[in-house]
Amino acid sequence: MEATRTEQDAEVFQTIRNYVGDIGLVIAKTDAEEALLVVEDEDRGISNMVIDCEDPILEIQQAIMGVPEGADPSHLYERLLKMNGTLVHGAFTLSEDGTQIRFRDTLRLATLDLEELRGTINALHFAIEEYGDELVALRHELDG
């Protein structure tokens, strides 16, 4: 008997949960109905990272910092674009409303394996290690 779409989605979601555990992330929140996980790993700089398992892609988003209202962020945006050119996986992005910088990556669920997900998590960790101090300085410049 063939599995229904809902059963397949549940299996994929459980596989992602298993991968998250194998990578050493702590699951802070789970919403199985929406296929969402919120994960933490303080040592890697991960806090409230959202993993959305909506077929056909897995979307990962980690808030990095806010963009102060009324500031001219053009230098910040230029620098983020240059940083993106050095990232192995993912990219720094801007939220829809323009108030937050995020790290975001999307992966194809149909072919996703543990090492691909681990690569994205490691890329985020390396990006924070490499650019964290500079991002903080850029934020302070915006604060004036």
N, CA, C and O atoms as a GROMACS GRO file, in nm:
protein
  576
    1MET      N    1   0.084  -0.118   0.000
    1MET     CA    2   0.000   0.000   0.000
    1MET      C    3   0.088   0.124   0.000
    1MET      O    4   0.184   0.133   0.077
    2GLU      N    5   0.056   0.218  -0.085
    2GLU     CA    6   0.134   0.341  -0.100
    2GLU      C    7   0.099   0.440   0.012
    2GLU      O    8  -0.017   0.452   0.051
    3ALA      N    9   0.200   0.511   0.062
    3ALA     CA   10   0.178   0.611   0.166
    3ALA      C   11   0.109   0.733   0.108
    3ALA      O   12   0.136   0.774  -0.004
    4THR      N   13   0.019   0.792   0.188
    4THR     CA   14  -0.047   0.915   0.143
    4THR      C   15   0.051   1.031   0.153
    4THR      O   16   0.157   1.020   0.215
    5ARG      N   17   0.012   1.142   0.091
    5ARG     CA   18   0.097   1.263   0.095
    5ARG      C   19   0.122   1.305   0.238
    5ARG      O   20   0.235   1.341   0.274
    6THR      N   21   0.019   1.303   0.322
    6THR     CA   22   0.033   1.342   0.462
    6THR      C   23   0.130   1.250   0.535
    6THR      O   24   0.212   1.297   0.615
    7GLU      N   25   0.122   1.121   0.509
    7GLU     CA   26   0.213   1.026   0.572
    7GLU      C   27   0.356   1.049   0.525
    7GLU      O   28   0.450   1.042   0.604
    8GLN      N   29   0.372   1.077   0.396
    8GLN     CA   30   0.505   1.106   0.342
    8GLN      C   31   0.562   1.233   0.405
    8GLN      O   32   0.679   1.237   0.444
    9ASP      N   33   0.479   1.336   0.416
    9ASP     CA   34   0.522   1.461   0.477
    9ASP      C   35   0.566   1.437   0.621
    9ASP      O   36   0.667   1.491   0.666
   10ALA      N   37   0.489   1.356   0.695
   10ALA     CA   38   0.523   1.326   0.835
   10ALA      C   39   0.656   1.251   0.843
   10ALA      O   40   0.736   1.275   0.933
   11GLU      N   41   0.678   1.160   0.749
   11GLU     CA   42   0.804   1.085   0.747
   11GLU      C   43   0.922   1.178   0.719
   11GLU      O   44   1.026   1.168   0.783
   12VAL      N   45   0.905   1.268   0.623
   12VAL     CA   46   1.011   1.364   0.589
   12VAL      C   47   1.039   1.454   0.710
   12VAL      O   48   1.154   1.478   0.744
   13PHE      N   49   0.934   1.502   0.774
   13PHE     CA   50   0.949   1.588   0.892
   13PHE      C   51   1.024   1.514   1.002
   13PHE      O   52   1.111   1.572   1.067
   14GLN      N   53   0.992   1.387   1.024
   14GLN     CA   54   1.062   1.309   1.125
   14GLN      C   55   1.209   1.289   1.087
   14GLN      O   56   1.296   1.293   1.174
   15THR      N   57   1.236   1.269   0.960
   15THR     CA   58   1.374   1.256   0.914
   15THR      C   59   1.452   1.384   0.943
   15THR      O   60   1.566   1.379   0.989
   16ILE      N   61   1.391   1.499   0.916
   16ILE     CA   62   1.457   1.627   0.943
   16ILE      C   63   1.481   1.642   1.092
   16ILE      O   64   1.588   1.687   1.133
   17ARG      N   65   1.384   1.606   1.174
   17ARG     CA   66   1.402   1.610   1.321
   17ARG      C   67   1.522   1.523   1.361
   17ARG      O   68   1.603   1.564   1.445
   18ASN      N   69   1.532   1.405   1.303
   18ASN     CA   70   1.644   1.316   1.333
   18ASN      C   71   1.777   1.379   1.292
   18ASN      O   72   1.875   1.374   1.367
   19TYR      N   73   1.781   1.439   1.172
   19TYR     CA   74   1.903   1.505   1.126
   19TYR      C   75   1.943   1.617   1.221
   19TYR      O   76   2.061   1.631   1.256
   20VAL      N   77   1.846   1.696   1.263
   20VAL     CA   78   1.872   1.807   1.355
   20VAL      C   79   1.937   1.754   1.483
   20VAL      O   80   2.033   1.811   1.533
   21GLY      N   81   1.883   1.644   1.536
   21GLY     CA   82   1.942   1.582   1.654
   21GLY      C   83   2.082   1.530   1.628
   21GLY      O   84   2.171   1.546   1.711
   22ASP      N   85   2.102   1.466   1.511
   22ASP     CA   86   2.234   1.413   1.476
   22ASP      C   87   2.338   1.524   1.465
   22ASP      O   88   2.456   1.503   1.496
   23ILE      N   89   2.295   1.642   1.422
   23ILE     CA   90   2.387   1.756   1.408
   23ILE      C   91   2.419   1.818   1.544
   23ILE      O   92   2.518   1.889   1.558
   24GLY      N   93   2.335   1.790   1.643
   24GLY     CA   94   2.360   1.842   1.778
   24GLY      C   95   2.283   1.969   1.811
   24GLY      O   96   2.314   2.038   1.908
   25LEU      N   97   2.183   2.000   1.729
   25LEU     CA   98   2.100   2.116   1.758
   25LEU      C   99   1.992   2.076   1.858
   25LEU      O  100   1.946   1.962   1.860
   26VAL      N  101   1.951   2.171   1.941
   26VAL     CA  102   1.845   2.147   2.038
   26VAL      C  103   1.715   2.200   1.979
   26VAL      O  104   1.707   2.315   1.936
   27ILE      N  105   1.614   2.115   1.978
   27ILE     CA  106   1.483   2.158   1.929
   27ILE      C  107   1.411   2.230   2.042
   27ILE      O  108   1.377   2.170   2.144
   28ALA      N  109   1.388   2.360   2.022
   28ALA     CA  110   1.321   2.442   2.124
   28ALA      C  111   1.169   2.437   2.107
   28ALA      O  112   1.095   2.440   2.205
   29LYS      N  113   1.123   2.430   1.981
   29LYS     CA  114   0.980   2.427   1.952
   29LYS      C  115   0.957   2.341   1.828
   29LYS      O  116   1.040   2.334   1.738
   30THR      N  117   0.842   2.276   1.828
   30THR     CA  118   0.802   2.194   1.714
   30THR      C  119   0.657   2.224   1.682
   30THR      O  120   0.572   2.232   1.771
   31ASP      N  121   0.628   2.241   1.554
   31ASP     CA  122   0.490   2.252   1.507
   31ASP      C  123   0.477   2.154   1.391
   31ASP      O  124   0.504   2.187   1.276
   32ALA      N  125   0.435   2.031   1.425
   32ALA     CA  126   0.427   1.925   1.324
   32ALA      C  127   0.324   1.958   1.217
   32ALA      O  128   0.344   1.924   1.100
   33GLU      N  129   0.215   2.023   1.255
   33GLU     CA  130   0.111   2.056   1.158
   33GLU      C  131   0.164   2.150   1.049
   33GLU      O  132   0.129   2.135   0.932
   34GLU      N  133   0.248   2.246   1.088
   34GLU     CA  134   0.308   2.340   0.993
   34GLU      C  135   0.445   2.294   0.943
   34GLU      O  136   0.507   2.361   0.860
   35ALA      N  137   0.493   2.180   0.994
   35ALA     CA  138   0.623   2.125   0.959
   35ALA      C  139   0.735   2.224   0.990
   35ALA      O  140   0.824   2.247   0.908
   36LEU      N  141   0.730   2.283   1.109
   36LEU     CA  142   0.828   2.382   1.154
   36LEU      C  143   0.904   2.333   1.276
   36LEU      O  144   0.847   2.270   1.365
   37LEU      N  145   1.033   2.364   1.277
   37LEU     CA  146   1.116   2.344   1.395
   37LEU      C  147   1.183   2.476   1.428
   37LEU      O  148   1.219   2.552   1.339
   38VAL      N  149   1.200   2.502   1.556
   38VAL     CA  150   1.281   2.614   1.601
   38VAL      C  151   1.393   2.550   1.682
   38VAL      O  152   1.368   2.476   1.777
   39VAL      N  153   1.518   2.580   1.644
   39VAL     CA  154   1.633   2.513   1.704
   39VAL      C  155   1.731   2.612   1.764
   39VAL      O  156   1.731   2.731   1.730
   40GLU      N  157   1.814   2.560   1.854
   40GLU     CA  158   1.914   2.640   1.925
   40GLU      C  159   2.048   2.566   1.924
   40GLU      O  160   2.052   2.443   1.921
   41ASP      N  161   2.152   2.641   1.928
   41ASP     CA  162   2.287   2.590   1.955
   41ASP      C  163   2.374   2.710   1.990
   41ASP      O  164   2.433   2.773   1.902
   42GLU      N  165   2.382   2.740   2.115
   42GLU     CA  166   2.452   2.859   2.162
   42GLU      C  167   2.598   2.860   2.116
   42GLU      O  168   2.650   2.966   2.080
   43ASP      N  169   2.662   2.745   2.117
   43ASP     CA  170   2.804   2.737   2.079
   43ASP      C  171   2.827   2.779   1.933
   43ASP      O  172   2.934   2.828   1.899
   44ARG      N  173   2.728   2.758   1.849
   44ARG     CA  174   2.739   2.795   1.708
   44ARG      C  175   2.675   2.929   1.676
   44ARG      O  176   2.674   2.972   1.561
   45GLY      N  177   2.622   2.996   1.777
   45GLY     CA  178   2.557   3.126   1.754
   45GLY      C  179   2.416   3.114   1.698
   45GLY      O  180   2.365   3.209   1.639
   46ILE      N  181   2.355   2.998   1.717
   46ILE     CA  182   2.220   2.974   1.664
   46ILE      C  183   2.119   2.995   1.775
   46ILE      O  184   2.126   2.932   1.881
   47SER      N  185   2.024   3.084   1.748
   47SER     CA  186   1.920   3.114   1.846
   47SER      C  187   1.787   3.134   1.773
   47SER      O  188   1.774   3.222   1.687
   48ASN      N  189   1.691   3.052   1.807
   48ASN     CA  190   1.558   3.060   1.744
   48ASN      C  191   1.565   3.048   1.592
   48ASN      O  192   1.494   3.119   1.521
   49MET      N  193   1.650   2.961   1.543
   49MET     CA  194   1.659   2.937   1.399
   49MET      C  195   1.538   2.855   1.356
   49MET      O  196   1.507   2.752   1.416
   50VAL      N  197   1.471   2.902   1.251
   50VAL     CA  198   1.351   2.836   1.202
   50VAL      C  199   1.387   2.744   1.086
   50VAL      O  200   1.454   2.784   0.991
   51ILE      N  201   1.341   2.620   1.096
   51ILE     CA  202   1.355   2.523   0.988
   51ILE      C  203   1.214   2.488   0.943
   51ILE      O  204   1.135   2.430   1.019
   52ASP      N  205   1.182   2.524   0.820
   52ASP     CA  206   1.049   2.504   0.764
   52ASP      C  207   1.057   2.394   0.658
   52ASP      O  208   1.124   2.409   0.556
   53CYS      N  209   0.988   2.285   0.683
   53CYS     CA  210   0.996   2.166   0.598
   53CYS      C  211   0.878   2.157   0.501
   53CYS      O  212   0.815   2.051   0.490
   54GLU      N  213   0.847   2.263   0.432
   54GLU     CA  214   0.736   2.264   0.338
   54GLU      C  215   0.782   2.214   0.202
   54GLU      O  216   0.862   2.278   0.134
   55ASP      N  217   0.730   2.098   0.164
   55ASP     CA  218   0.766   2.039   0.037
   55ASP      C  219   0.738   2.139  -0.076
   55ASP      O  220   0.629   2.196  -0.077
   56PRO      N  221   0.825   2.163  -0.168
   56PRO     CA  222   0.940   2.082  -0.206
   56PRO      C  223   1.074   2.128  -0.147
   56PRO      O  224   1.178   2.069  -0.179
   57ILE      N  225   1.074   2.232  -0.062
   57ILE     CA  226   1.202   2.279  -0.009
   57ILE      C  227   1.204   2.282   0.142
   57ILE      O  228   1.100   2.287   0.208
   58LEU      N  229   1.323   2.278   0.195
   58LEU     CA  230   1.349   2.302   0.336
   58LEU      C  231   1.408   2.443   0.342
   58LEU      O  232   1.508   2.472   0.277
   59GLU      N  233   1.345   2.528   0.420
   59GLU     CA  234   1.392   2.666   0.433
   59GLU      C  235   1.446   2.686   0.574
   59GLU      O  236   1.382   2.650   0.673
   60ILE      N  237   1.565   2.744   0.581
   60ILE     CA  238   1.630   2.772   0.709
   60ILE      C  239   1.648   2.922   0.720
   60ILE      O  240   1.700   2.986   0.629
   61GLN      N  241   1.603   2.978   0.833
   61GLN     CA  242   1.621   3.122   0.856
   61GLN      C  243   1.667   3.146   0.998
   61GLN      O  244   1.612   3.091   1.094
   62GLN      N  245   1.770   3.229   1.010
   62GLN     CA  246   1.824   3.271   1.139
   62GLN      C  247   1.831   3.423   1.141
   62GLN      O  248   1.899   3.483   1.059
   63ALA      N  249   1.760   3.484   1.236
   63ALA     CA  250   1.770   3.629   1.252
   63ALA      C  251   1.913   3.664   1.293
   63ALA      O  252   1.970   3.598   1.381
   64ILE      N  253   1.969   3.766   1.231
   64ILE     CA  254   2.105   3.809   1.262
   64ILE      C  255   2.103   3.939   1.341
   64ILE      O  256   2.166   3.949   1.446
   65MET      N  257   2.030   4.039   1.291
   65MET     CA  258   2.022   4.167   1.361
   65MET      C  259   1.913   4.253   1.300
   65MET      O  260   1.871   4.232   1.186
   66GLY      N  261   1.869   4.350   1.377
   66GLY     CA  262   1.771   4.444   1.329
   66GLY      C  263   1.836   4.556   1.250
   66GLY      O  264   1.956   4.582   1.262
   67VAL      N  265   1.755   4.623   1.169
   67VAL     CA  266   1.797   4.742   1.096
   67VAL      C  267   1.722   4.860   1.156
   67VAL      O  268   1.599   4.865   1.147
   68PRO      N  269   1.793   4.954   1.219
   68PRO     CA  270   1.724   5.064   1.286
   68PRO      C  271   1.640   5.148   1.191
   68PRO      O  272   1.682   5.178   1.079
   69GLU      N  273   1.523   5.186   1.237
   69GLU     CA  274   1.433   5.270   1.159
   69GLU      C  275   1.495   5.408   1.141
   69GLU      O  276   1.551   5.465   1.234
   70GLY      N  277   1.485   5.461   1.021
   70GLY     CA  278   1.533   5.595   0.992
   70GLY      C  279   1.680   5.605   0.957
   70GLY      O  280   1.727   5.711   0.916
   71ALA      N  281   1.754   5.495   0.971
   71ALA     CA  282   1.897   5.495   0.938
   71ALA      C  283   1.914   5.472   0.788
   71ALA      O  284   1.825   5.418   0.722
   72ASP      N  285   2.028   5.515   0.734
   72ASP     CA  286   2.060   5.488   0.594
   72ASP      C  287   2.144   5.360   0.589
   72ASP      O  288   2.264   5.364   0.618
   73PRO      N  289   2.083   5.248   0.554
   73PRO     CA  290   2.155   5.120   0.557
   73PRO      C  291   2.228   5.085   0.428
   73PRO      O  292   2.268   4.970   0.412
   74SER      N  293   2.248   5.179   0.337
   74SER     CA  294   2.306   5.145   0.207
   74SER      C  295   2.445   5.082   0.220
   74SER      O  296   2.477   4.988   0.148
   75HIS      N  297   2.528   5.134   0.312
   75HIS     CA  298   2.661   5.075   0.332
   75HIS      C  299   2.649   4.932   0.385
   75HIS      O  300   2.723   4.843   0.343
   76LEU      N  301   2.556   4.911   0.478
   76LEU     CA  302   2.531   4.778   0.533
   76LEU      C  303   2.491   4.682   0.421
   76LEU      O  304   2.544   4.572   0.412
   77TYR      N  305   2.398   4.723   0.336
   77TYR     CA  306   2.351   4.636   0.228
   77TYR      C  307   2.463   4.602   0.130
   77TYR      O  308   2.474   4.488   0.085
   78GLU      N  309   2.544   4.701   0.098
   78GLU     CA  310   2.657   4.676   0.008
   78GLU      C  311   2.752   4.574   0.070
   78GLU      O  312   2.799   4.483   0.002
   79ARG      N  313   2.779   4.590   0.198
   79ARG     CA  314   2.872   4.499   0.266
   79ARG      C  315   2.813   4.357   0.273
   79ARG      O  316   2.885   4.258   0.255
   80LEU      N  317   2.684   4.347   0.300
   80LEU     CA  318   2.619   4.216   0.306
   80LEU      C  319   2.628   4.144   0.171
   80LEU      O  320   2.651   4.024   0.166
   81LEU      N  321   2.609   4.219   0.062
   81LEU     CA  322   2.621   4.158  -0.070
   81LEU      C  323   2.762   4.104  -0.093
   81LEU      O  324   2.779   3.998  -0.152
   82LYS      N  325   2.861   4.178  -0.048
   82LYS     CA  326   3.000   4.131  -0.062
   82LYS      C  327   3.025   4.009   0.026
   82LYS      O  328   3.094   3.915  -0.016
   83MET      N  329   2.970   4.010   0.147
   83MET     CA  330   2.984   3.892   0.234
   83MET      C  331   2.920   3.770   0.170
   83MET      O  332   2.976   3.660   0.175
   84ASN      N  333   2.803   3.788   0.109
   84ASN     CA  334   2.733   3.676   0.043
   84ASN      C  335   2.820   3.607  -0.060
   84ASN      O  336   2.810   3.486  -0.080
   85GLY      N  337   2.905   3.684  -0.125
   85GLY     CA  338   2.994   3.626  -0.226
   85GLY      C  339   3.095   3.529  -0.169
   85GLY      O  340   3.156   3.452  -0.245
   86THR      N  341   3.116   3.529  -0.039
   86THR     CA  342   3.213   3.439   0.023
   86THR      C  343   3.148   3.319   0.093
   86THR      O  344   3.219   3.228   0.136
   87LEU      N  345   3.016   3.320   0.104
   87LEU     CA  346   2.947   3.212   0.177
   87LEU      C  347   2.935   3.088   0.091
   87LEU      O  348   2.905   3.096  -0.028
   88VAL      N  349   2.958   2.973   0.152
   88VAL     CA  350   2.950   2.846   0.081
   88VAL      C  351   2.804   2.805   0.061
   88VAL      O  352   2.767   2.758  -0.047
   89HIS      N  353   2.723   2.823   0.162
   89HIS     CA  354   2.579   2.793   0.158
   89HIS      C  355   2.505   2.915   0.211
   89HIS      O  356   2.558   2.988   0.294
   90GLY      N  357   2.385   2.936   0.162
   90GLY     CA  358   2.299   3.039   0.217
   90GLY      C  359   2.344   3.179   0.182
   90GLY      O  360   2.440   3.200   0.106
   91ALA      N  361   2.271   3.276   0.239
   91ALA     CA  362   2.301   3.416   0.212
   91ALA      C  363   2.240   3.501   0.322
   91ALA      O  364   2.145   3.461   0.390
   92PHE      N  365   2.296   3.620   0.339
   92PHE     CA  366   2.233   3.719   0.425
   92PHE      C  367   2.121   3.782   0.343
   92PHE      O  368   2.140   3.819   0.228
   93THR      N  369   2.003   3.793   0.404
   93THR     CA  370   1.886   3.848   0.335
   93THR      C  371   1.821   3.953   0.423
   93THR      O  372   1.855   3.970   0.540
   94LEU      N  373   1.728   4.024   0.363
   94LEU     CA  374   1.653   4.127   0.432
   94LEU      C  375   1.509   4.079   0.448
   94LEU      O  376   1.452   4.023   0.354
   95SER      N  377   1.450   4.099   0.566
   95SER     CA  378   1.311   4.060   0.587
   95SER      C  379   1.220   4.139   0.494
   95SER      O  380   1.258   4.244   0.442
   96GLU      N  381   1.100   4.089   0.474
   96GLU     CA  382   1.002   4.154   0.385
   96GLU      C  383   0.980   4.300   0.420
   96GLU      O  384   0.968   4.385   0.331
   97ASP      N  385   0.976   4.330   0.550
   97ASP     CA  386   0.948   4.468   0.592
   97ASP      C  387   1.075   4.553   0.605
   97ASP      O  388   1.068   4.671   0.638
   98GLY      N  389   1.191   4.492   0.579
   98GLY     CA  390   1.316   4.567   0.579
   98GLY      C  391   1.372   4.599   0.716
   98GLY      O  392   1.462   4.682   0.728
   99THR      N  393   1.320   4.534   0.819
   99THR     CA  394   1.364   4.567   0.955
   99THR      C  395   1.465   4.469   1.013
   99THR      O  396   1.516   4.490   1.123
  100GLN      N  397   1.494   4.361   0.940
  100GLN     CA  398   1.580   4.258   0.997
  100GLN      C  399   1.670   4.194   0.891
  100GLN      O  400   1.628   4.167   0.779
  101ILE      N  401   1.795   4.172   0.930
  101ILE     CA  402   1.890   4.096   0.849
  101ILE      C  403   1.882   3.951   0.897
  101ILE      O  404   1.881   3.924   1.017
  102ARG      N  405   1.877   3.860   0.802
  102ARG     CA  406   1.869   3.717   0.834
  102ARG      C  407   1.970   3.639   0.751
  102ARG      O  408   2.014   3.684   0.645
  103PHE      N  409   2.005   3.522   0.801
  103PHE     CA  410   2.076   3.424   0.722
  103PHE      C  411   1.969   3.328   0.671
  103PHE      O  412   1.884   3.284   0.749
  104ARG      N  413   1.972   3.297   0.542
  104ARG     CA  414   1.868   3.211   0.484
  104ARG      C  415   1.931   3.114   0.385
  104ARG      O  416   2.021   3.149   0.309
  105ASP      N  417   1.881   2.993   0.389
  105ASP     CA  418   1.922   2.894   0.290
  105ASP      C  419   1.800   2.808   0.258
  105ASP      O  420   1.714   2.788   0.343
  106THR      N  421   1.794   2.758   0.136
  106THR     CA  422   1.690   2.665   0.096
  106THR      C  423   1.757   2.541   0.038
  106THR      O  424   1.856   2.550  -0.035
  107LEU      N  425   1.700   2.427   0.072
  107LEU     CA  426   1.753   2.299   0.025
  107LEU      C  427   1.636   2.216  -0.029
  107LEU      O  428   1.525   2.225   0.022
  108ARG      N  429   1.661   2.139  -0.129
  108ARG     CA  430   1.557   2.056  -0.190
  108ARG      C  431   1.531   1.934  -0.101
  108ARG      O  432   1.622   1.854  -0.078
  109LEU      N  433   1.409   1.919  -0.053
  109LEU     CA  434   1.376   1.809   0.038
  109LEU      C  435   1.393   1.672  -0.026
  109LEU      O  436   1.437   1.578   0.040
  110ALA      N  437   1.358   1.658  -0.153
  110ALA     CA  438   1.361   1.528  -0.218
  110ALA      C  439   1.499   1.464  -0.218
  110ALA      O  440   1.511   1.342  -0.219
  111THR      N  441   1.603   1.546  -0.218
  111THR     CA  442   1.740   1.493  -0.225
  111THR      C  443   1.823   1.526  -0.101
  111THR      O  444   1.943   1.498  -0.097
  112LEU      N  445   1.760   1.585  -0.001
  112LEU     CA  446   1.832   1.629   0.119
  112LEU      C  447   1.888   1.511   0.196
  112LEU      O  448   1.819   1.410   0.217
  113ASP      N  449   2.013   1.524   0.238
  113ASP     CA  450   2.070   1.426   0.328
  113ASP      C  451   2.134   1.497   0.447
  113ASP      O  452   2.141   1.620   0.450
  114LEU      N  453   2.178   1.421   0.543
  114LEU     CA  454   2.234   1.475   0.666
  114LEU      C  455   2.350   1.569   0.639
  114LEU      O  456   2.358   1.676   0.699
  115GLU      N  457   2.439   1.531   0.550
  115GLU     CA  458   2.558   1.612   0.525
  115GLU      C  459   2.525   1.745   0.459
  115GLU      O  460   2.593   1.845   0.485
  116GLU      N  461   2.423   1.749   0.376
  116GLU     CA  462   2.383   1.875   0.314
  116GLU      C  463   2.327   1.971   0.419
  116GLU      O  464   2.359   2.090   0.419
  117LEU      N  465   2.244   1.918   0.510
  117LEU     CA  466   2.191   2.001   0.617
  117LEU      C  467   2.303   2.046   0.710
  117LEU      O  468   2.307   2.161   0.753
  118ARG      N  469   2.394   1.956   0.742
  118ARG     CA  470   2.509   1.990   0.826
  118ARG      C  471   2.592   2.101   0.760
  118ARG      O  472   2.641   2.191   0.828
  119GLY      N  473   2.608   2.094   0.628
  119GLY     CA  474   2.682   2.196   0.555
  119GLY      C  475   2.621   2.334   0.570
  119GLY      O  476   2.693   2.433   0.587
  120THR      N  477   2.489   2.342   0.565
  120THR     CA  478   2.421   2.470   0.584
  120THR      C  479   2.441   2.523   0.726
  120THR      O  480   2.468   2.641   0.744
  121ILE      N  481   2.427   2.436   0.825
  121ILE     CA  482   2.446   2.478   0.964
  121ILE      C  483   2.590   2.524   0.985
  121ILE      O  484   2.614   2.626   1.050
  122ASN      N  485   2.685   2.452   0.930
  122ASN     CA  486   2.825   2.492   0.941
  122ASN      C  487   2.852   2.624   0.870
  122ASN      O  488   2.929   2.707   0.919
  123ALA      N  489   2.788   2.644   0.755
  123ALA     CA  490   2.806   2.770   0.681
  123ALA      C  491   2.756   2.888   0.764
  123ALA      O  492   2.820   2.993   0.767
  124LEU      N  493   2.644   2.871   0.831
  124LEU     CA  494   2.593   2.976   0.919
  124LEU      C  495   2.691   3.003   1.032
  124LEU      O  496   2.723   3.118   1.062
  125HIS      N  497   2.739   2.897   1.094
  125HIS     CA  498   2.836   2.911   1.204
  125HIS      C  499   2.962   2.984   1.157
  125HIS      O  500   3.010   3.074   1.225
  126PHE      N  501   3.014   2.946   1.042
  126PHE     CA  502   3.135   3.010   0.989
  126PHE      C  503   3.109   3.156   0.953
  126PHE      O  504   3.195   3.241   0.974
  127ALA      N  505   2.990   3.184   0.898
  127ALA     CA  506   2.956   3.323   0.864
  127ALA      C  507   2.951   3.410   0.990
  127ALA      O  508   2.998   3.523   0.989
  128ILE      N  509   2.896   3.356   1.095
  128ILE     CA  510   2.890   3.431   1.222
  128ILE      C  511   3.030   3.450   1.279
  128ILE      O  512   3.064   3.559   1.327
  129GLU      N  513   3.111   3.345   1.274
  129GLU     CA  514   3.249   3.357   1.322
  129GLU      C  515   3.328   3.459   1.239
  129GLU      O  516   3.401   3.542   1.294
  130GLU      N  517   3.313   3.452   1.109
  130GLU     CA  518   3.390   3.537   1.018
  130GLU      C  519   3.344   3.682   1.023
  130GLU      O  520   3.427   3.774   1.022
  131TYR      N  521   3.214   3.704   1.027
  131TYR     CA  522   3.160   3.840   1.009
  131TYR      C  523   3.086   3.896   1.130
  131TYR      O  524   3.038   4.009   1.124
  132GLY      N  525   3.076   3.820   1.238
  132GLY     CA  526   3.000   3.866   1.354
  132GLY      C  527   3.044   4.001   1.407
  132GLY      O  528   2.961   4.089   1.428
  133ASP      N  529   3.173   4.019   1.430
  133ASP     CA  530   3.222   4.146   1.484
  133ASP      C  531   3.196   4.261   1.387
  133ASP      O  532   3.159   4.371   1.428
  134GLU      N  533   3.214   4.235   1.258
  134GLU     CA  534   3.190   4.340   1.159
  134GLU      C  535   3.041   4.377   1.154
  134GLU      O  536   3.006   4.494   1.141
  135LEU      N  537   2.954   4.277   1.164
  135LEU     CA  538   2.810   4.304   1.164
  135LEU      C  539   2.770   4.388   1.285
  135LEU      O  540   2.688   4.480   1.274
  136VAL      N  541   2.828   4.357   1.400
  136VAL     CA  542   2.800   4.437   1.520
  136VAL      C  543   2.847   4.580   1.500
  136VAL      O  544   2.776   4.674   1.536
  137ALA      N  545   2.966   4.598   1.443
  137ALA     CA  546   3.018   4.734   1.417
  137ALA      C  547   2.928   4.808   1.318
  137ALA      O  548   2.901   4.927   1.336
  138LEU      N  549   2.883   4.741   1.215
  138LEU     CA  550   2.793   4.803   1.118
  138LEU      C  551   2.662   4.845   1.184
  138LEU      O  552   2.608   4.952   1.154
  139ARG      N  553   2.613   4.762   1.272
  139ARG     CA  554   2.489   4.796   1.344
  139ARG      C  555   2.511   4.919   1.431
  139ARG      O  556   2.425   5.007   1.437
  140HIS      N  557   2.625   4.926   1.499
  140HIS     CA  558   2.656   5.044   1.584
  140HIS      C  559   2.665   5.171   1.501
  140HIS      O  560   2.623   5.278   1.545
  141GLU      N  561   2.722   5.160   1.381
  141GLU     CA  562   2.727   5.276   1.290
  141GLU      C  563   2.587   5.325   1.257
  141GLU      O  564   2.561   5.446   1.253
  142LEU      N  565   2.496   5.232   1.234
  142LEU     CA  566   2.358   5.268   1.201
  142LEU      C  567   2.286   5.334   1.320
  142LEU      O  568   2.202   5.422   1.303
  143ASP      N  569   2.322   5.288   1.439
  143ASP     CA  570   2.260   5.344   1.560
  143ASP      C  571   2.303   5.488   1.583
  143ASP      O  572   2.236   5.564   1.653
  144GLY      N  573   2.418   5.524   1.523
  144GLY     CA  574   2.469   5.660   1.530
  144GLY      C  575   2.528   5.689   1.660
  144GLY      O  576   2.576   5.800   1.683
   0.00000   0.00000   0.00000
